[in-house]
Amino acid sequence: MKANLTQRCLCDVIFNQVGFWKNSNDITSLTHPSDIADECFAQLDNLISDDDRLEFEEKLQDLYWFVRRFDNKE
């Protein structure tokens, strides 16, 4: 079964955020966590419930902070 519209939108938000982090000239910038919240609201506000949007935002924040765990690795 193909991904539905909601699933595709969720994947798009993930893809865009991860790409933003990957290509950032400062992955440690406080812009990234706030951008996650802004982008989730902008892209998902009328698509999923507020509770689901906040849960999704939290999961993206967790992923961001997991990636940041490796700040001192080459």
N, CA, C and O atoms as CSV, one atom per row, in Angstrom:
chain,resi,resn,atom,element,x,y,z
A,1,MET,N,N,0.845,-1.171,0.000
A,1,MET,CA,C,0.000,0.000,0.000
A,1,MET,C,C,0.894,1.239,0.000
A,1,MET,O,O,1.857,1.314,0.763
A,2,LYS,N,N,0.579,2.191,-0.841
A,2,LYS,CA,C,1.327,3.438,-0.919
A,2,LYS,C,C,1.044,4.311,0.299
A,2,LYS,O,O,0.005,4.192,0.949
A,3,ALA,N,N,1.993,5.186,0.585
A,3,ALA,CA,C,1.794,6.151,1.672
A,3,ALA,C,C,0.656,7.098,1.287
A,3,ALA,O,O,0.538,7.518,0.136
A,4,ASN,N,N,-0.171,7.420,2.271
A,4,ASN,CA,C,-1.271,8.356,2.009
A,4,ASN,C,C,-0.758,9.793,2.122
A,4,ASN,O,O,0.409,10.023,2.438
A,5,LEU,N,N,-1.630,10.736,1.864
A,5,LEU,CA,C,-1.249,12.149,1.864
A,5,LEU,C,C,-0.626,12.574,3.195
A,5,LEU,O,O,0.399,13.256,3.215
A,6,THR,N,N,-1.237,12.176,4.289
A,6,THR,CA,C,-0.717,12.550,5.613
A,6,THR,C,C,0.676,11.969,5.821
A,6,THR,O,O,1.579,12.668,6.281
A,7,GLN,N,N,0.850,10.711,5.490
A,7,GLN,CA,C,2.155,10.075,5.665
A,7,GLN,C,C,3.212,10.722,4.777
A,7,GLN,O,O,4.354,10.899,5.201
A,8,ARG,N,N,2.841,11.075,3.556
A,8,ARG,CA,C,3.783,11.752,2.664
A,8,ARG,C,C,4.178,13.118,3.225
A,8,ARG,O,O,5.344,13.504,3.150
A,9,CYS,N,N,3.226,13.839,3.777
A,9,CYS,CA,C,3.526,15.152,4.374
A,9,CYS,C,C,4.458,15.009,5.579
A,9,CYS,O,O,5.394,15.792,5.741
A,10,LEU,N,N,4.202,14.019,6.412
A,10,LEU,CA,C,5.071,13.776,7.566
A,10,LEU,C,C,6.489,13.452,7.095
A,10,LEU,O,O,7.464,13.970,7.639
A,11,CYS,N,N,6.594,12.596,6.088
A,11,CYS,CA,C,7.910,12.246,5.549
A,11,CYS,C,C,8.596,13.459,4.940
A,11,CYS,O,O,9.811,13.614,5.068
A,12,ASP,N,N,7.836,14.315,4.283
A,12,ASP,CA,C,8.413,15.538,3.711
A,12,ASP,C,C,9.002,16.436,4.793
A,12,ASP,O,O,10.081,17.000,4.615
A,13,VAL,N,N,8.298,16.568,5.909
A,13,VAL,CA,C,8.808,17.399,7.011
A,13,VAL,C,C,10.110,16.801,7.548
A,13,VAL,O,O,11.077,17.524,7.789
A,14,ILE,N,N,10.130,15.481,7.734
A,14,ILE,CA,C,11.344,14.821,8.218
A,14,ILE,C,C,12.485,15.051,7.231
A,14,ILE,O,O,13.576,15.471,7.619
A,15,PHE,N,N,12.230,14.775,5.966
A,15,PHE,CA,C,13.244,14.907,4.925
A,15,PHE,C,C,13.794,16.331,4.871
A,15,PHE,O,O,15.008,16.525,4.802
A,16,ASN,N,N,12.914,17.319,4.902
A,16,ASN,CA,C,13.349,18.715,4.829
A,16,ASN,C,C,14.163,19.127,6.046
A,16,ASN,O,O,15.175,19.815,5.914
A,17,GLN,N,N,13.730,18.713,7.224
A,17,GLN,CA,C,14.465,19.084,8.432
A,17,GLN,C,C,15.836,18.435,8.458
A,17,GLN,O,O,16.828,19.098,8.760
A,18,VAL,N,N,15.907,17.161,8.150
A,18,VAL,CA,C,17.195,16.458,8.170
A,18,VAL,C,C,18.142,17.055,7.124
A,18,VAL,O,O,19.338,17.198,7.377
A,19,GLY,N,N,17.615,17.396,5.972
A,19,GLY,CA,C,18.438,18.040,4.950
A,19,GLY,C,C,18.956,19.389,5.416
A,19,GLY,O,O,20.100,19.756,5.146
A,20,PHE,N,N,18.105,20.122,6.117
A,20,PHE,CA,C,18.499,21.417,6.664
A,20,PHE,C,C,19.647,21.240,7.651
A,20,PHE,O,O,20.619,21.996,7.615
A,21,TRP,N,N,19.542,20.246,8.533
A,21,TRP,CA,C,20.614,19.993,9.490
A,21,TRP,C,C,21.897,19.598,8.769
A,21,TRP,O,O,22.978,20.102,9.073
A,22,LYS,N,N,21.756,18.688,7.810
A,22,LYS,CA,C,22.918,18.150,7.103
A,22,LYS,C,C,23.691,19.250,6.378
A,22,LYS,O,O,24.921,19.235,6.355
A,23,ASN,N,N,22.990,20.174,5.803
A,23,ASN,CA,C,23.636,21.211,4.995
A,23,ASN,C,C,23.866,22.521,5.743
A,23,ASN,O,O,24.316,23.504,5.155
A,24,SER,N,N,23.562,22.534,7.018
A,24,SER,CA,C,23.732,23.741,7.824
A,24,SER,C,C,25.214,24.056,8.022
A,24,SER,O,O,26.046,23.156,8.139
A,25,ASN,N,N,25.521,25.334,8.058
A,25,ASN,CA,C,26.898,25.710,8.382
A,25,ASN,C,C,27.110,25.782,9.900
A,25,ASN,O,O,28.223,26.037,10.361
A,26,ASP,N,N,26.044,25.559,10.673
A,26,ASP,CA,C,26.161,25.539,12.137
A,26,ASP,C,C,25.053,24.659,12.718
A,26,ASP,O,O,23.983,25.146,13.083
A,27,ILE,N,N,25.324,23.374,12.794
A,27,ILE,CA,C,24.310,22.452,13.290
A,27,ILE,C,C,23.990,22.702,14.765
A,27,ILE,O,O,22.958,22.249,15.260
A,28,THR,N,N,24.864,23.414,15.464
A,28,THR,CA,C,24.617,23.698,16.878
A,28,THR,C,C,23.754,24.943,17.098
A,28,THR,O,O,23.463,25.302,18.239
A,29,SER,N,N,23.353,25.589,16.029
A,29,SER,CA,C,22.547,26.801,16.128
A,29,SER,C,C,21.198,26.522,16.790
A,29,SER,O,O,20.566,25.498,16.532
A,30,LEU,N,N,20.775,27.437,17.637
A,30,LEU,CA,C,19.470,27.302,18.285
A,30,LEU,C,C,18.317,27.497,17.302
A,30,LEU,O,O,17.153,27.314,17.659
A,31,THR,N,N,18.639,27.862,16.084
A,31,THR,CA,C,17.615,27.983,15.043
A,31,THR,C,C,16.977,26.631,14.741
A,31,THR,O,O,15.780,26.562,14.463
A,32,HIS,N,N,17.745,25.581,14.792
A,32,HIS,CA,C,17.242,24.273,14.399
A,32,HIS,C,C,16.082,23.781,15.270
A,32,HIS,O,O,15.051,23.393,14.720
A,33,PRO,N,N,16.202,23.781,16.586
A,33,PRO,CA,C,15.059,23.334,17.385
A,33,PRO,C,C,13.809,24.201,17.197
A,33,PRO,O,O,12.693,23.684,17.146
A,34,SER,N,N,13.998,25.499,17.096
A,34,SER,CA,C,12.814,26.345,16.909
A,34,SER,C,C,12.233,26.177,15.514
A,34,SER,O,O,11.023,26.300,15.329
A,35,ASP,N,N,13.082,25.899,14.533
A,35,ASP,CA,C,12.595,25.665,13.180
A,35,ASP,C,C,11.752,24.400,13.106
A,35,ASP,O,O,10.793,24.340,12.336
A,36,ILE,N,N,12.090,23.403,13.885
A,36,ILE,CA,C,11.299,22.171,13.919
A,36,ILE,C,C,9.864,22.502,14.313
A,36,ILE,O,O,8.918,22.078,13.649
A,37,ALA,N,N,9.708,23.250,15.379
A,37,ALA,CA,C,8.363,23.618,15.838
A,37,ALA,C,C,7.627,24.453,14.797
A,37,ALA,O,O,6.453,24.209,14.518
A,38,ASP,N,N,8.309,25.429,14.229
A,38,ASP,CA,C,7.687,26.295,13.224
A,38,ASP,C,C,7.248,25.507,12.001
A,38,ASP,O,O,6.141,25.696,11.497
A,39,GLU,N,N,8.111,24.629,11.528
A,39,GLU,CA,C,7.812,23.856,10.321
A,39,GLU,C,C,6.688,22.849,10.563
A,39,GLU,O,O,5.833,22.656,9.699
A,40,CYS,N,N,6.685,22.215,11.720
A,40,CYS,CA,C,5.598,21.277,12.038
A,40,CYS,C,C,4.256,22.003,12.058
A,40,CYS,O,O,3.263,21.503,11.528
A,41,PHE,N,N,4.233,23.161,12.660
A,41,PHE,CA,C,2.985,23.921,12.710
A,41,PHE,C,C,2.567,24.340,11.302
A,41,PHE,O,O,1.407,24.186,10.920
A,42,ALA,N,N,3.511,24.866,10.543
A,42,ALA,CA,C,3.183,25.375,9.204
A,42,ALA,C,C,2.706,24.267,8.264
A,42,ALA,O,O,1.775,24.473,7.485
A,43,GLN,N,N,3.326,23.115,8.331
A,43,GLN,CA,C,3.016,22.050,7.379
A,43,GLN,C,C,1.900,21.116,7.830
A,43,GLN,O,O,1.258,20.476,6.997
A,44,LEU,N,N,1.658,21.028,9.135
A,44,LEU,CA,C,0.765,19.985,9.644
A,44,LEU,C,C,-0.442,20.500,10.411
A,44,LEU,O,O,-1.275,19.707,10.848
A,45,ASP,N,N,-0.552,21.811,10.581
A,45,ASP,CA,C,-1.590,22.387,11.437
A,45,ASP,C,C,-2.993,21.900,11.092
A,45,ASP,O,O,-3.746,21.542,11.998
A,46,ASN,N,N,-3.361,21.875,9.848
A,46,ASN,CA,C,-4.710,21.461,9.466
A,46,ASN,C,C,-4.776,20.009,8.997
A,46,ASN,O,O,-5.816,19.549,8.526
A,47,LEU,N,N,-3.668,19.294,9.128
A,47,LEU,CA,C,-3.599,17.933,8.614
A,47,LEU,C,C,-3.769,16.886,9.704
A,47,LEU,O,O,-4.430,15.868,9.498
A,48,ILE,N,N,-3.173,17.138,10.864
A,48,ILE,CA,C,-3.276,16.198,11.983
A,48,ILE,C,C,-3.659,16.977,13.239
A,48,ILE,O,O,-3.588,18.206,13.272
A,49,SER,N,N,-4.059,16.252,14.253
A,49,SER,CA,C,-4.488,16.919,15.495
A,49,SER,C,C,-3.307,17.621,16.159
A,49,SER,O,O,-2.149,17.304,15.886
A,50,ASP,N,N,-3.612,18.569,17.026
A,50,ASP,CA,C,-2.563,19.279,17.764
A,50,ASP,C,C,-1.724,18.311,18.593
A,50,ASP,O,O,-0.501,18.438,18.654
A,51,ASP,N,N,-2.382,17.346,19.229
A,51,ASP,CA,C,-1.639,16.365,20.035
A,51,ASP,C,C,-0.672,15.560,19.179
A,51,ASP,O,O,0.472,15.338,19.575
A,52,ASP,N,N,-1.125,15.121,18.002
A,52,ASP,CA,C,-0.251,14.359,17.108
A,52,ASP,C,C,0.880,15.226,16.576
A,52,ASP,O,O,2.016,14.764,16.459
A,53,ARG,N,N,0.577,16.474,16.255
A,53,ARG,CA,C,1.604,17.387,15.766
A,53,ARG,C,C,2.666,17.623,16.823
A,53,ARG,O,O,3.858,17.627,16.516
A,54,LEU,N,N,2.248,17.820,18.057
A,54,LEU,CA,C,3.204,18.034,19.150
A,54,LEU,C,C,4.043,16.785,19.411
A,54,LEU,O,O,5.232,16.889,19.712
A,55,GLU,N,N,3.434,15.612,19.297
A,55,GLU,CA,C,4.180,14.360,19.468
A,55,GLU,C,C,5.212,14.203,18.353
A,55,GLU,O,O,6.353,13.814,18.601
A,56,PHE,N,N,4.800,14.509,17.127
A,56,PHE,CA,C,5.710,14.431,15.988
A,56,PHE,C,C,6.867,15.415,16.160
A,56,PHE,O,O,8.023,15.075,15.908
A,57,GLU,N,N,6.551,16.622,16.584
A,57,GLU,CA,C,7.571,17.633,16.835
A,57,GLU,C,C,8.570,17.138,17.883
A,57,GLU,O,O,9.779,17.312,17.730
A,58,GLU,N,N,8.061,16.527,18.934
A,58,GLU,CA,C,8.925,15.998,19.997
A,58,GLU,C,C,9.851,14.918,19.452
A,58,GLU,O,O,11.027,14.861,19.813
A,59,LYS,N,N,9.322,14.064,18.583
A,59,LYS,CA,C,10.145,13.000,18.009
A,59,LYS,C,C,11.229,13.571,17.094
A,59,LYS,O,O,12.354,13.070,17.080
A,60,LEU,N,N,10.903,14.607,16.336
A,60,LEU,CA,C,11.916,15.257,15.514
A,60,LEU,C,C,12.976,15.933,16.378
A,60,LEU,O,O,14.163,15.900,16.054
A,61,GLN,N,N,12.542,16.546,17.479
A,61,GLN,CA,C,13.494,17.153,18.418
A,61,GLN,C,C,14.431,16.073,18.971
A,61,GLN,O,O,15.640,16.283,19.069
A,62,ASP,N,N,13.864,14.917,19.332
A,62,ASP,CA,C,14.684,13.812,19.836
A,62,ASP,C,C,15.715,13.381,18.801
A,62,ASP,O,O,16.876,13.145,19.136
A,63,LEU,N,N,15.295,13.280,17.552
A,63,LEU,CA,C,16.213,12.899,16.484
A,63,LEU,C,C,17.314,13.946,16.328
A,63,LEU,O,O,18.489,13.605,16.196
A,64,TYR,N,N,16.929,15.214,16.346
A,64,TYR,CA,C,17.921,16.287,16.246
A,64,TYR,C,C,18.944,16.174,17.377
A,64,TYR,O,O,20.148,16.230,17.130
A,65,TRP,N,N,18.474,16.017,18.606
A,65,TRP,CA,C,19.410,15.957,19.733
A,65,TRP,C,C,20.245,14.686,19.704
A,65,TRP,O,O,21.374,14.682,20.194
A,66,PHE,N,N,19.709,13.601,19.136
A,66,PHE,CA,C,20.524,12.390,18.966
A,66,PHE,C,C,21.670,12.675,17.996
A,66,PHE,O,O,22.815,12.314,18.267
A,67,VAL,N,N,21.374,13.309,16.885
A,67,VAL,CA,C,22.415,13.661,15.918
A,67,VAL,C,C,23.450,14.579,16.570
A,67,VAL,O,O,24.651,14.424,16.352
A,68,ARG,N,N,22.983,15.522,17.359
A,68,ARG,CA,C,23.872,16.460,18.040
A,68,ARG,C,C,24.769,15.773,19.059
A,68,ARG,O,O,25.807,16.318,19.434
A,69,ARG,N,N,24.391,14.613,19.500
A,69,ARG,CA,C,25.207,13.882,20.473
A,69,ARG,C,C,26.621,13.650,19.929
A,69,ARG,O,O,27.563,13.475,20.701
A,70,PHE,N,N,26.764,13.649,18.619
A,70,PHE,CA,C,28.033,13.355,17.976
A,70,PHE,C,C,28.761,14.611,17.496
A,70,PHE,O,O,29.515,14.562,16.523
A,71,ASP,N,N,28.536,15.737,18.179
A,71,ASP,CA,C,29.166,17.012,17.807
A,71,ASP,C,C,30.687,16.923,17.749
A,71,ASP,O,O,31.308,17.565,16.902
A,72,ASN,N,N,31.281,16.155,18.614
A,72,ASN,CA,C,32.741,16.132,18.709
A,72,ASN,C,C,33.376,14.980,17.945
A,72,ASN,O,O,34.555,14.686,18.145
A,73,LYS,N,N,32.624,14.328,17.082
A,73,LYS,CA,C,33.161,13.221,16.277
A,73,LYS,C,C,33.525,13.741,14.897
A,73,LYS,O,O,32.952,14.728,14.433
A,74,GLU,N,N,34.439,13.109,14.262
A,74,GLU,CA,C,34.803,13.459,12.883
A,74,GLU,C,C,34.315,12.414,11.952
A,74,GLU,O,O,34.519,12.521,10.743
